[in-house]
Amino acid sequence: MHIGILEKYRFGCGHISAVNSTPKYSAEFNLNYYSQHYFESLRDFDYLKNYRQKYLPLIVALELENSLEEQLKAKNYIENLFSS
């Protein structure tokens, strides 16, 4: 998605996933990717600090494959990122 679209149109809800600082490779699509549905570290959500004010909608769902307990930890971590 081009960032200009996010500046032009506001979204009411969306989903987020983890973003790793080291790319993974997809042989199926022959490309490197950073976004993933399984987080290894809570720091994988630090990128959200750069997008919260301008791009993230008010309603955001986590799109993760981690256990529910790990997802709740991620939720708390993200809420703390947003409150600071």
N, C-alpha and C positions, 0 to 999 in steps of 0.2 A: 504494500500500500504506500502510495506516495504521501509524504508528510503534508503537502499542500492541501490534500483532501481533508485531512484532519483539521487544518486551519479554517477551511471554508465551511465545513459541515460539522455541527456538534452532534455527538452520539449520546443517546440516553442510557445505554447500558453496553457492557462489553465483557470480555474475559481477558485474563492475563495468565501467563505461564512464566516459568523460570527462564532466565537468559544467562547462559554460561559465558565467561570471558574467553574461553578457549573453544573454537569451532569444532563441531563434529562433522563427519563426512557421510553423506548419503550416496551410496553407490546406485541406488534406484533412480535418483534424480540427478546424479553427477554434480552435486553442489555441496558446499559447506553451509552449515546452519548453526545458529546460536540458541534459538528458542527451543525449549524442550518441555515435555509434560511431566518430567521427573526431576525434582531438584536434588542436588547433592549437598548444597550449603544454603543457608538462609541469605547469604550474600548474593545469591543468584537473583534476588529481588531488588537489589540496590539501584538498579537501572531506573526503577519507578520514580525515584526522587527527581529525575530529569524531566519526567512527563506528567507528573501529577497535576500541576496547576493548569497547564495549557491544553492537555490532550485527553486525560482520563475522564470518563464519564462518572457520574455520581454513583451508579450501580455497577459494581464490578464483581464478576465471578472468578474463582480460581479454577483453572483448567489443569489439573494435576493428577498424576497416577500414584502419588505417594499414599501412604496409609492415612486414615482419617486423623490419627493423632499427629502425624507430621504436618498435615495440611492445617490443622488448628494452630500449630506452632508458627507456620508460615503466615497465617492470618494475623496472629498477634504481632509478629515481626513487621508486617506491612503496615498495620495500624499504627505501630510506634514510629515507623518511617514517616508516615503522613502527619503525625501529631507533632513532630519535632521541626 
